[in-house]
Structure formats: structure tokens, C-alpha cells
Amino acid sequence: MKTIAEVMTQDVEVLRPDETLRDAARAMADLDVGSLPVCDGRRLIGMITDRDITIRAVAEGKGGDTPVTEVMTDDVVWCTDTDSIDEVLQQMSDAQIRRIPVVDEDRNLVGIVALGDIALEEEVDVDETLRDISMPS
């Protein structure tokens, strides 16, 4: 069985804790993504999504100069680069997420993996995971 390190994206754009919501939104637009890891150096400290910006910032009247740390999710679901694809699919299913950061033993970010990355593997069936992720909680 392959490990997640074999299918993850290694070159991950990240935000620093001192960057603003405006920086995050620009980076998401430039990269055409809906979420970015927030790292202090290489250490993963959170994730920020376009939904976080909408719900936790705009809806609450926070401006573009607000630090990403004020609205990011700091209780991040992550996996390690040695986890099996099946283990990561189960984590995605349990947390109802389509993308998960990959860390090493020191919780340094080494990659990110999306459900779509796993779906490209011929021997892996992601249908059940996608169904679980898509079910309203």
C-alpha cells in the first residue's frame, strides 16, 4: 500500500501568521485555491479557507488588514507523510474535508493532499469517502 507521501503535493504555498486576510484572499485568487496552510516557519499552526474569510471575518465586520490568525482554524486535521492512503481517506471522511495538510514527525509541513490527488491512483476507490464528506453534518 502506498503512503500519502507518494501522492501528495510537495510544493505548498503557505501564509505566515503575520499576513492579513487581504494577503490570504490574494494568494487564494492567484493560486485558484480555497484554502491555505498557515505556518510559523515550516511548522503548521493553522489553515485558512475562503469560508473562514467569509463567515469569521466579513460577516463579523473585520477588515482586510485583520491577521489571518484571528480567523484561521487552529485545530487542524492533519496526517503524516508515512500514513497510508486508506488512513488518510478515513481522516478525510471523519472530518468531512477534501484537503489535508501533511506533516513530518515535528509537525513541519511537508505537503498537502486533496481527495482528487488520491482519486488519480488506479487502485483506490474514493466514492465512499466523497459520499461521507458530502453528507450534511
Biotite code that builds the C-alpha atoms (Angstrom):
import biotite.structure as struc

atoms = struc.array([
    struc.Atom([0.000, 0.000, 0.000], chain_id="A", res_id=1, res_name="MET", atom_name="CA", element="C"),
    struc.Atom([1.293, 3.426, -0.925], chain_id="A", res_id=2, res_name="LYS", atom_name="CA", element="C"),
    struc.Atom([1.932, 6.098, 1.664], chain_id="A", res_id=3, res_name="THR", atom_name="CA", element="C"),
    struc.Atom([0.457, 9.558, 1.363], chain_id="A", res_id=4, res_name="ILE", atom_name="CA", element="C"),
    struc.Atom([3.959, 10.916, 0.610], chain_id="A", res_id=5, res_name="ALA", atom_name="CA", element="C"),
    struc.Atom([3.722, 9.208, -2.794], chain_id="A", res_id=6, res_name="GLU", atom_name="CA", element="C"),
    struc.Atom([0.606, 11.149, -3.875], chain_id="A", res_id=7, res_name="VAL", atom_name="CA", element="C"),
    struc.Atom([0.818, 14.466, -2.002], chain_id="A", res_id=8, res_name="MET", atom_name="CA", element="C"),
    struc.Atom([1.757, 17.823, -3.491], chain_id="A", res_id=9, res_name="THR", atom_name="CA", element="C"),
    struc.Atom([5.111, 18.830, -2.019], chain_id="A", res_id=10, res_name="GLN", atom_name="CA", element="C"),
    struc.Atom([5.488, 22.431, -3.161], chain_id="A", res_id=11, res_name="ASP", atom_name="CA", element="C"),
    struc.Atom([2.841, 24.076, -0.970], chain_id="A", res_id=12, res_name="VAL", atom_name="CA", element="C"),
    struc.Atom([2.214, 27.814, -0.790], chain_id="A", res_id=13, res_name="GLU", atom_name="CA", element="C"),
    struc.Atom([1.690, 28.939, 2.797], chain_id="A", res_id=14, res_name="VAL", atom_name="CA", element="C"),
    struc.Atom([0.800, 32.066, 4.726], chain_id="A", res_id=15, res_name="LEU", atom_name="CA", element="C"),
    struc.Atom([2.749, 33.432, 7.676], chain_id="A", res_id=16, res_name="ARG", atom_name="CA", element="C"),
    struc.Atom([0.873, 34.256, 10.906], chain_id="A", res_id=17, res_name="PRO", atom_name="CA", element="C"),
    struc.Atom([1.508, 37.991, 10.428], chain_id="A", res_id=18, res_name="ASP", atom_name="CA", element="C"),
    struc.Atom([-0.108, 38.104, 6.984], chain_id="A", res_id=19, res_name="GLU", atom_name="CA", element="C"),
    struc.Atom([-3.536, 39.658, 6.558], chain_id="A", res_id=20, res_name="THR", atom_name="CA", element="C"),
    struc.Atom([-6.873, 38.473, 5.236], chain_id="A", res_id=21, res_name="LEU", atom_name="CA", element="C"),
    struc.Atom([-6.186, 40.593, 2.148], chain_id="A", res_id=22, res_name="ARG", atom_name="CA", element="C"),
    struc.Atom([-2.902, 38.687, 1.628], chain_id="A", res_id=23, res_name="ASP", atom_name="CA", element="C"),
    struc.Atom([-4.765, 35.399, 2.058], chain_id="A", res_id=24, res_name="ALA", atom_name="CA", element="C"),
    struc.Atom([-7.509, 36.339, -0.397], chain_id="A", res_id=25, res_name="ALA", atom_name="CA", element="C"),
    struc.Atom([-4.960, 37.499, -2.983], chain_id="A", res_id=26, res_name="ARG", atom_name="CA", element="C"),
    struc.Atom([-2.943, 34.303, -2.631], chain_id="A", res_id=27, res_name="ALA", atom_name="CA", element="C"),
    struc.Atom([-6.080, 32.162, -2.957], chain_id="A", res_id=28, res_name="MET", atom_name="CA", element="C"),
    struc.Atom([-7.130, 34.086, -6.072], chain_id="A", res_id=29, res_name="ALA", atom_name="CA", element="C"),
    struc.Atom([-3.651, 33.853, -7.630], chain_id="A", res_id=30, res_name="ASP", atom_name="CA", element="C"),
    struc.Atom([-3.376, 30.127, -6.903], chain_id="A", res_id=31, res_name="LEU", atom_name="CA", element="C"),
    struc.Atom([-7.051, 29.364, -7.626], chain_id="A", res_id=32, res_name="ASP", atom_name="CA", element="C"),
    struc.Atom([-7.449, 27.530, -4.290], chain_id="A", res_id=33, res_name="VAL", atom_name="CA", element="C"),
    struc.Atom([-9.933, 27.802, -1.448], chain_id="A", res_id=34, res_name="GLY", atom_name="CA", element="C"),
    struc.Atom([-7.617, 27.085, 1.471], chain_id="A", res_id=35, res_name="SER", atom_name="CA", element="C"),
    struc.Atom([-4.031, 27.661, 2.550], chain_id="A", res_id=36, res_name="LEU", atom_name="CA", element="C"),
    struc.Atom([-1.913, 26.404, 5.428], chain_id="A", res_id=37, res_name="PRO", atom_name="CA", element="C"),
    struc.Atom([-0.634, 28.955, 7.930], chain_id="A", res_id=38, res_name="VAL", atom_name="CA", element="C"),
    struc.Atom([2.901, 28.189, 9.066], chain_id="A", res_id=39, res_name="CYS", atom_name="CA", element="C"),
    struc.Atom([5.311, 29.697, 11.566], chain_id="A", res_id=40, res_name="ASP", atom_name="CA", element="C"),
    struc.Atom([8.480, 28.916, 9.647], chain_id="A", res_id=41, res_name="GLY", atom_name="CA", element="C"),
    struc.Atom([7.740, 25.373, 8.454], chain_id="A", res_id=42, res_name="ARG", atom_name="CA", element="C"),
    struc.Atom([5.585, 24.460, 11.472], chain_id="A", res_id=43, res_name="ARG", atom_name="CA", element="C"),
    struc.Atom([1.876, 24.121, 10.705], chain_id="A", res_id=44, res_name="LEU", atom_name="CA", element="C"),
    struc.Atom([-0.209, 26.277, 13.053], chain_id="A", res_id=45, res_name="ILE", atom_name="CA", element="C"),
    struc.Atom([-3.493, 26.543, 11.169], chain_id="A", res_id=46, res_name="GLY", atom_name="CA", element="C"),
    struc.Atom([-5.486, 26.565, 7.964], chain_id="A", res_id=47, res_name="MET", atom_name="CA", element="C"),
    struc.Atom([-7.472, 29.413, 6.480], chain_id="A", res_id=48, res_name="ILE", atom_name="CA", element="C"),
    struc.Atom([-10.232, 28.932, 3.942], chain_id="A", res_id=49, res_name="THR", atom_name="CA", element="C"),
    struc.Atom([-12.278, 31.230, 1.775], chain_id="A", res_id=50, res_name="ASP", atom_name="CA", element="C"),
    struc.Atom([-15.198, 30.227, 4.003], chain_id="A", res_id=51, res_name="ARG", atom_name="CA", element="C"),
    struc.Atom([-13.268, 31.350, 7.124], chain_id="A", res_id=52, res_name="ASP", atom_name="CA", element="C"),
    struc.Atom([-12.769, 34.745, 5.498], chain_id="A", res_id=53, res_name="ILE", atom_name="CA", element="C"),
    struc.Atom([-16.443, 34.996, 4.585], chain_id="A", res_id=54, res_name="THR", atom_name="CA", element="C"),
    struc.Atom([-18.009, 33.716, 7.815], chain_id="A", res_id=55, res_name="ILE", atom_name="CA", element="C"),
    struc.Atom([-15.482, 34.662, 10.504], chain_id="A", res_id=56, res_name="ARG", atom_name="CA", element="C"),
    struc.Atom([-14.287, 37.945, 9.015], chain_id="A", res_id=57, res_name="ALA", atom_name="CA", element="C"),
    struc.Atom([-16.592, 39.640, 6.501], chain_id="A", res_id=58, res_name="VAL", atom_name="CA", element="C"),
    struc.Atom([-19.800, 38.605, 8.281], chain_id="A", res_id=59, res_name="ALA", atom_name="CA", element="C"),
    struc.Atom([-18.320, 39.898, 11.559], chain_id="A", res_id=60, res_name="GLU", atom_name="CA", element="C"),
    struc.Atom([-17.228, 43.221, 10.058], chain_id="A", res_id=61, res_name="GLY", atom_name="CA", element="C"),
    struc.Atom([-13.487, 42.554, 10.147], chain_id="A", res_id=62, res_name="LYS", atom_name="CA", element="C"),
    struc.Atom([-11.336, 44.359, 7.592], chain_id="A", res_id=63, res_name="GLY", atom_name="CA", element="C"),
    struc.Atom([-8.741, 43.183, 5.113], chain_id="A", res_id=64, res_name="GLY", atom_name="CA", element="C"),
    struc.Atom([-5.917, 44.155, 7.460], chain_id="A", res_id=65, res_name="ASP", atom_name="CA", element="C"),
    struc.Atom([-7.011, 41.583, 10.051], chain_id="A", res_id=66, res_name="THR", atom_name="CA", element="C"),
    struc.Atom([-4.261, 38.998, 10.714], chain_id="A", res_id=67, res_name="PRO", atom_name="CA", element="C"),
    struc.Atom([-5.059, 35.537, 9.360], chain_id="A", res_id=68, res_name="VAL", atom_name="CA", element="C"),
    struc.Atom([-4.541, 34.132, 12.867], chain_id="A", res_id=69, res_name="THR", atom_name="CA", element="C"),
    struc.Atom([-7.768, 35.838, 14.016], chain_id="A", res_id=70, res_name="GLU", atom_name="CA", element="C"),
    struc.Atom([-9.976, 33.797, 11.679], chain_id="A", res_id=71, res_name="VAL", atom_name="CA", element="C"),
    struc.Atom([-7.961, 30.696, 10.750], chain_id="A", res_id=72, res_name="MET", atom_name="CA", element="C"),
    struc.Atom([-8.797, 27.255, 12.047], chain_id="A", res_id=73, res_name="THR", atom_name="CA", element="C"),
    struc.Atom([-6.092, 26.339, 14.516], chain_id="A", res_id=74, res_name="ASP", atom_name="CA", element="C"),
    struc.Atom([-7.466, 22.899, 15.402], chain_id="A", res_id=75, res_name="ASP", atom_name="CA", element="C"),
    struc.Atom([-6.278, 21.437, 12.109], chain_id="A", res_id=76, res_name="VAL", atom_name="CA", element="C"),
    struc.Atom([-6.813, 17.877, 10.972], chain_id="A", res_id=77, res_name="VAL", atom_name="CA", element="C"),
    struc.Atom([-3.511, 16.684, 9.508], chain_id="A", res_id=78, res_name="TRP", atom_name="CA", element="C"),
    struc.Atom([-1.779, 13.483, 8.541], chain_id="A", res_id=79, res_name="CYS", atom_name="CA", element="C"),
    struc.Atom([1.832, 12.382, 8.434], chain_id="A", res_id=80, res_name="THR", atom_name="CA", element="C"),
    struc.Atom([3.826, 11.574, 5.344], chain_id="A", res_id=81, res_name="ASP", atom_name="CA", element="C"),
    struc.Atom([4.065, 7.916, 6.437], chain_id="A", res_id=82, res_name="THR", atom_name="CA", element="C"),
    struc.Atom([0.278, 7.396, 6.764], chain_id="A", res_id=83, res_name="ASP", atom_name="CA", element="C"),
    struc.Atom([-1.360, 5.025, 4.316], chain_id="A", res_id=84, res_name="SER", atom_name="CA", element="C"),
    struc.Atom([-3.814, 6.290, 1.732], chain_id="A", res_id=85, res_name="ILE", atom_name="CA", element="C"),
    struc.Atom([-6.590, 4.339, 3.487], chain_id="A", res_id=86, res_name="ASP", atom_name="CA", element="C"),
    struc.Atom([-5.805, 6.026, 6.823], chain_id="A", res_id=87, res_name="GLU", atom_name="CA", element="C"),
    struc.Atom([-5.915, 9.473, 5.228], chain_id="A", res_id=88, res_name="VAL", atom_name="CA", element="C"),
    struc.Atom([-9.174, 8.712, 3.412], chain_id="A", res_id=89, res_name="LEU", atom_name="CA", element="C"),
    struc.Atom([-10.684, 7.736, 6.766], chain_id="A", res_id=90, res_name="GLN", atom_name="CA", element="C"),
    struc.Atom([-9.497, 11.010, 8.348], chain_id="A", res_id=91, res_name="GLN", atom_name="CA", element="C"),
    struc.Atom([-10.979, 12.998, 5.459], chain_id="A", res_id=92, res_name="MET", atom_name="CA", element="C"),
    struc.Atom([-14.241, 11.116, 5.784], chain_id="A", res_id=93, res_name="SER", atom_name="CA", element="C"),
    struc.Atom([-14.433, 11.579, 9.564], chain_id="A", res_id=94, res_name="ASP", atom_name="CA", element="C"),
    struc.Atom([-13.648, 15.315, 9.382], chain_id="A", res_id=95, res_name="ALA", atom_name="CA", element="C"),
    struc.Atom([-15.665, 15.888, 6.172], chain_id="A", res_id=96, res_name="GLN", atom_name="CA", element="C"),
    struc.Atom([-12.756, 17.600, 4.405], chain_id="A", res_id=97, res_name="ILE", atom_name="CA", element="C"),
    struc.Atom([-11.420, 17.277, 0.865], chain_id="A", res_id=98, res_name="ARG", atom_name="CA", element="C"),
    struc.Atom([-7.893, 18.513, 1.535], chain_id="A", res_id=99, res_name="ARG", atom_name="CA", element="C"),
    struc.Atom([-5.479, 17.724, 4.343], chain_id="A", res_id=100, res_name="ILE", atom_name="CA", element="C"),
    struc.Atom([-2.023, 19.068, 5.219], chain_id="A", res_id=101, res_name="PRO", atom_name="CA", element="C"),
    struc.Atom([0.806, 16.556, 5.512], chain_id="A", res_id=102, res_name="VAL", atom_name="CA", element="C"),
    struc.Atom([3.392, 16.995, 8.265], chain_id="A", res_id=103, res_name="VAL", atom_name="CA", element="C"),
    struc.Atom([6.547, 15.236, 9.407], chain_id="A", res_id=104, res_name="ASP", atom_name="CA", element="C"),
    struc.Atom([7.192, 13.948, 12.924], chain_id="A", res_id=105, res_name="GLU", atom_name="CA", element="C"),
    struc.Atom([7.987, 17.503, 14.132], chain_id="A", res_id=106, res_name="ASP", atom_name="CA", element="C"),
    struc.Atom([4.705, 18.856, 12.683], chain_id="A", res_id=107, res_name="ARG", atom_name="CA", element="C"),
    struc.Atom([6.584, 20.680, 9.933], chain_id="A", res_id=108, res_name="ASN", atom_name="CA", element="C"),
    struc.Atom([4.542, 20.993, 6.760], chain_id="A", res_id=109, res_name="LEU", atom_name="CA", element="C"),
    struc.Atom([5.903, 18.748, 4.008], chain_id="A", res_id=110, res_name="VAL", atom_name="CA", element="C"),
    struc.Atom([2.920, 18.685, 1.663], chain_id="A", res_id=111, res_name="GLY", atom_name="CA", element="C"),
    struc.Atom([-0.799, 18.732, 1.134], chain_id="A", res_id=112, res_name="ILE", atom_name="CA", element="C"),
    struc.Atom([-3.092, 16.134, -0.358], chain_id="A", res_id=113, res_name="VAL", atom_name="CA", element="C"),
    struc.Atom([-6.511, 16.570, -1.894], chain_id="A", res_id=114, res_name="ALA", atom_name="CA", element="C"),
    struc.Atom([-9.144, 13.931, -2.466], chain_id="A", res_id=115, res_name="LEU", atom_name="CA", element="C"),
    struc.Atom([-8.577, 14.494, -6.193], chain_id="A", res_id=116, res_name="GLY", atom_name="CA", element="C"),
    struc.Atom([-4.890, 13.561, -5.827], chain_id="A", res_id=117, res_name="ASP", atom_name="CA", element="C"),
    struc.Atom([-5.884, 10.260, -4.253], chain_id="A", res_id=118, res_name="ILE", atom_name="CA", element="C"),
    struc.Atom([-8.621, 9.661, -6.849], chain_id="A", res_id=119, res_name="ALA", atom_name="CA", element="C"),
    struc.Atom([-5.931, 9.587, -9.561], chain_id="A", res_id=120, res_name="LEU", atom_name="CA", element="C"),
    struc.Atom([-4.492, 6.415, -8.039], chain_id="A", res_id=121, res_name="GLU", atom_name="CA", element="C"),
    struc.Atom([-5.812, 3.456, -10.056], chain_id="A", res_id=122, res_name="GLU", atom_name="CA", element="C"),
    struc.Atom([-6.247, 1.040, -7.152], chain_id="A", res_id=123, res_name="GLU", atom_name="CA", element="C"),
    struc.Atom([-8.023, 3.492, -4.837], chain_id="A", res_id=124, res_name="VAL", atom_name="CA", element="C"),
    struc.Atom([-11.801, 3.958, -4.735], chain_id="A", res_id=125, res_name="ASP", atom_name="CA", element="C"),
    struc.Atom([-12.737, 7.324, -3.236], chain_id="A", res_id=126, res_name="VAL", atom_name="CA", element="C"),
    struc.Atom([-16.503, 7.091, -3.828], chain_id="A", res_id=127, res_name="ASP", atom_name="CA", element="C"),
    struc.Atom([-17.383, 6.225, -0.225], chain_id="A", res_id=128, res_name="GLU", atom_name="CA", element="C"),
    struc.Atom([-15.115, 8.968, 1.153], chain_id="A", res_id=129, res_name="THR", atom_name="CA", element="C"),
    struc.Atom([-16.632, 11.546, -1.189], chain_id="A", res_id=130, res_name="LEU", atom_name="CA", element="C"),
    struc.Atom([-20.116, 10.459, -0.134], chain_id="A", res_id=131, res_name="ARG", atom_name="CA", element="C"),
    struc.Atom([-19.183, 10.791, 3.564], chain_id="A", res_id=132, res_name="ASP", atom_name="CA", element="C"),
    struc.Atom([-17.590, 14.211, 3.030], chain_id="A", res_id=133, res_name="ILE", atom_name="CA", element="C"),
    struc.Atom([-20.618, 15.487, 1.121], chain_id="A", res_id=134, res_name="SER", atom_name="CA", element="C"),
    struc.Atom([-23.227, 14.366, 3.672], chain_id="A", res_id=135, res_name="MET", atom_name="CA", element="C"),
    struc.Atom([-24.600, 17.254, 5.750], chain_id="A", res_id=136, res_name="PRO", atom_name="CA", element="C"),
    struc.Atom([-23.374, 17.023, 9.328], chain_id="A", res_id=137, res_name="SER", atom_name="CA", element="C"),
])
